[in-house]
Amino acid sequence: MRLYVGNLSYETTEEDLRKAFGQYGTVESVSIVMDKYTGKSKGFAFVEMASKEEAEAAKTGVNGSQLSNRTIRVDEASPRPERGGGGRRRDW
């Protein structure tokens, strides 16, 4: 299950998130969203837990806690929107 983690400090690392969420189960992946132009964190990330039960425990345990002097927010991530093919559309 994938979790959205918001209000992160720009200095928060993937390892910081693995430690915080790892207390509640197996962390499958951590992805801090970076600005493509500056290469700096945008202040949010996605954490994928091994099971729904572990994700729920992590969500309850980590939401509202302090990480790098910031109160972070954790929610279930919304499904990714479908994207178009990016090609030119022709109506003929």
C-alpha positions in Angstrom: 0.0 0.0 0.0 1.3 3.4 -1.0 1.2 6.4 1.5 1.5 10.1 0.8 3.8 11.9 3.3 3.5 15.7 3.3 5.0 18.7 5.1 8.5 17.3 4.9 11.6 19.4 5.6 13.6 19.9 2.5 16.5 18.2 4.3 14.6 15.0 5.0 16.3 12.0 3.4 15.0 8.6 2.2 16.8 7.0 5.1 15.0 9.3 7.6 11.7 8.1 6.1 12.7 4.4 6.1 13.6 4.7 9.8 10.3 6.4 10.8 8.1 4.0 8.8 10.2 0.9 9.4 9.1 0.8 13.0 5.7 -0.3 11.7 6.7 -2.9 9.1 8.6 -3.5 5.9 9.2 -0.4 3.8 9.1 -1.5 0.1 10.1 1.8 -1.3 10.6 5.5 -0.6 10.3 8.2 -3.2 11.0 11.8 -2.3 9.5 14.1 -5.0 12.2 16.4 -6.4 11.8 19.5 -8.5 13.1 18.7 -12.0 14.8 22.1 -12.4 16.4 22.7 -9.1 16.9 19.1 -8.0 15.6 20.0 -4.5 12.9 18.3 -2.6 9.3 19.6 -3.1 8.5 18.7 0.6 6.5 15.5 0.0 7.2 11.8 -0.6 5.6 8.5 -1.2 6.3 5.5 1.0 5.2 2.0 0.0 4.6 -0.5 2.8 4.6 -4.3 2.3 1.0 -4.8 3.4 -2.2 -2.9 4.1 -2.0 -3.7 7.8 1.6 -2.3 8.0 0.6 0.8 6.1 -2.4 1.5 8.3 -0.2 1.0 11.4 2.4 3.4 9.9 -0.2 5.9 8.9 -1.6 6.0 12.5 1.8 6.0 14.1 3.7 8.5 12.0 0.9 11.0 11.1 1.3 14.1 13.2 4.7 13.2 14.5 7.9 15.3 14.3 10.5 14.6 11.6 13.3 17.0 11.1 11.5 19.6 13.2 8.4 19.4 11.1 5.0 17.9 11.9 4.4 15.5 9.0 1.1 14.4 7.5 0.5 10.9 6.3 -2.5 9.7 4.1 -3.3 6.9 1.8 -1.9 7.9 -1.7 -4.5 8.5 -4.4 -4.2 6.3 -7.4 -2.0 7.7 -10.2 -4.0 9.4 -12.9 -3.8 7.9 -16.4 -1.7 9.9 -18.7 -2.1 10.2 -22.5 0.5 9.0 -25.0 1.9 12.4 -25.5 1.7 12.2 -29.3 -0.1 14.5 -31.6 -3.8 13.7 -31.9 -5.2 13.4 -35.4 -8.9 13.3 -36.1 -9.0 11.9 -39.6 
